[in-house]
Amino acid sequence: MQNLRSKGYRYLEDRFGIEEGDLESLELVERHDDLWLASEEETGYDAETRGIRALRDTGIGLKPTTYLLQQLDEKIEKNIVDLTDEEFKDLLARENMIDRELSEGGYVALKYGSRIVGCGFYKNEKVSSRIPKGRSKELLKALF
């Protein structure tokens, strides 16, 4: 049985095309049922004070955080959903899911313009937002 950290690296590679080496000077650090993205430098602090939450073990699989996907931005090679202005606005407002035909269900990286803006979920030809509600409200107010 593989540990959570190994599972996390494998998930990032399989789902988003990100290899462990793509993380440069960062690594996944296990903390309870979460993986945090942190510097390799030993700081003497626990992961919660020296990194960002990256992946959460939900019991049925790993869920990437919006902050992880934003951090990895240009390194993400697959499972990207490009959004129009209207689609991004709808997702942020949580008014509608958007239609898409993708090859497999699961978490996706939402891209607006040239940047990854957050995490989404694809199922049954629909994409929904998994961007935290507070962050969604901030982005909606700032952009539209």
Number of C-alpha atoms within 10 A of each C-alpha: 5 7 8 21 18 12 16 27 18 16 19 17 17 13 18 20 16 19 16 16 10 14 17 10 10 16 20 25 23 21 15 9 12 21 27 25 22 22 17 12 10 9 10 8 8 13 19 16 11 16 17 18 22 23 27 20 16 10 8 6 13 21 22 25 23 23 20 18 24 19 18 14 18 11 15 21 13 14 21 18 19 15 16 12 11 11 18 25 19 17 22 24 16 16 11 16 17 17 14 13 12 17 8 13 15 15 23 26 29 28 21 16 10 9 14 23 22 25 25 24 19 23 15 11 14 15 25 22 26 22 21 14 13 10 13 21 14 11 16 16 12 8 9 9
